[in-house]
Amino acid sequence: MITMNGLTQDEIKEIADRLDNVIGNNFHDLCVDIVGQKEVEDNDVYAIKRELALGYLNEYKQYYDKKHESNS
């Protein structure tokens, strides 16, 4: 299935999986850089992922709203 952007669903999934791996592989080092050796709990990991997802959704919403506002 091709999405309206021209990428297939498999391509989108593959890109998302690769991004998840890149973030996952660097997550611990990133946390240590920011909070030192302080332990990052599972709740914190969830909150960080939630913040990241909400940031992406908000960025897309602003893009979508601006694009459709200019078409009105």
RAPE-V159929 format. One record per backbone hydrogen bond with DSSP energy under -1.0 kcal/mol. NH is the residue of the N-H (numbers start at 0). CO is the residue of the C=O. If there is no record, write none. Layout:
<<NH/CO> <NH/CO>>
This chain:
<<2/6> <5/2> <8/0> <11/7> <12/8> <13/9> <14/10> <15/11> <16/12> <17/13> <18/14> <19/15> <20/16> <21/17> <22/18> <23/19> <24/20> <25/21> <29/25> <30/26> <31/27> <32/28> <33/29> <34/30> <35/31> <37/34> <44/40> <45/41> <46/42> <47/43> <48/44> <49/45> <50/46> <51/47> <52/48> <53/49> <54/50> <55/51> <56/52> <57/53> <58/54> <59/55> <60/56> <61/57> <62/58> <63/59> <64/60> <65/61> <66/62> <67/63> <68/64> <69/65>>
